[in-house]
Structures are given as structure tokens and as C-alpha cells.
Amino acid sequence: MATGSAELYANVAIGTNLFRRMTAPGAGQSLVVRRQEIRRLIANWTVLLDDNRRLLRELRDAAAAPDGLETRLNNLDPSVKARTDTSVIKKQIATLGTPLLAP
């Protein structure tokens, strides 16, 4: 999904443009706003996936050299732990709501 985020957003942009064409001129501004909200959501989701992939790679490397693994895991930098924070995405999904479809 992270590698396909550009294509995913392209689908969103095409879809919102199609719905805007079905509305009266000037009435599609809410779709533009929604498209930007979805774009931010996709961008944040991509960053989260990339961070988790990086963290999993670090954990895999640590497990491959198990000497002192427990100590290294307990001493993870707080920024590493913070990278897996999903609260921003959860909030964006909750506020995004249901699709706005043309009448």
C-alpha cells in the first residue's frame, strides 16, 4: 500500500473530479476539501507504514544478533517508540466521515 500510494491518490483525484462534474458549477468545493483530507490521510498512512517497516527491520537485525537483545529492546530511544503512534491516522479516519456523493 505504501508503494502504491501515488496510484491510490490518483484514483481519489479522478473520482472526486468525476463527482464534481456531476454537480452544479461552484458546488463541488466540499469535494476538493475532502480530496485534500484523503491525500493527507494517505500521506500519513504511508509514513506510518514506512516507519513500521523500518522498525521491523531494526528488530529483525537485533534478533539476528541476540547478545544483549533484551537490554537493547528495553533501551530503545523514545523516538523509535513514538514512530508507531497511530493516533493521528485514527483521528483523520474518524473525522473523514462518510463519502460525499453527488445527488
CORVENPE-V32575 format. One record per helix or strand of 2 or more residues. SS is the DSSP state (alpha for helix, beta for strand). FROM is the first residue (numbers start at 1). TO is the last residue. If there is no record, write none. Layout:
{{SS;FROM;TO} {SS;FROM;TO}}
//
This chain:
{{alpha;5;21} {alpha;29;64} {alpha;69;74} {alpha;78;82} {alpha;87;96}}
//
